[in-house]
């Protein structure tokens, strides 16, 4: 499928940096939280650990953690300058991490991908990228996400644990899953697609190779029905390798640049699938990394009252 990739102006005005997230309002938050059944909460996020699957194949750094203070080491170095008794009493542990911001369960900001240097709402790298980051559409512009969430369980629809390698999830799959599950996409929804690929986590080769995921037609179907954020249980959201001969990431270009829709990747949908929970309150809290193209995000789903 050939597509003319473009960059859209925001319907929320020339200074907008949030895109579809403008659909989050006090009223929309209150509406979904009023339906919450607090007895069932599902953790949709991954753990972070050395050796976890990341984008290191593209040259990005792997996740690392190391101690900056160690109980035994601090006895030797005594960094606080304590007397001997206090130094031995005070067992101090501290640590630091380094990671690619697109590691684990994370949310992509609208400056993550553009077309010819231009991102959503017409901001161009020539004017808005400094030595370190964009000054527009960074992940720090994303508000706390509290919204209605729905999951399309495509693997369950097909009767498999996991979709075949590089399977493209399209409109027919989404329509069939919606009918099977009795759900519809509403404006302002966080939509999550389950391919079953998360079952391979944390096997690096199995998780990252030839991913099933959304194709461009499937992403268009969701956007046209009002999806505010689109997520999936794989690392790229979209199928890889792509069927496009124009770009390796057509779904990213379309959702970010034409629709102003952020993406959440590596969403653990396994418990939701096992419990057949398809509609829920979605809560996602990320780090406010100024100008960054992504941030780790802690996502939970809360079941709704009947």
Secondary structure, DSSP 4 states (H G I P E B T S, - for coil): -------PPPTT-TT---GGGGG--HHHHHHHHTTEEEEEEEE------TT---SGGGTPPPPEEEEEE-HHHHHHH-TT---HHHHHH----EEEEE--TTSSSEEE-TTS--BTTEEGGGEEHHHHB-SS-BSSS-GGGPPPEEEEEEEEEHHHHTTSSSPPTT-EE-HHHHHHHHHHHT----TTEEEEEE-SGGGGTT-HHHHHSS--EE-HHHHHHHHHTTEEEEEESSSSSB-SS-S-SS-S-HHHHIIIIIH--EEEES---HHHHHHT--EEEEEEEE---TT-SEEEEEEEEEEE--
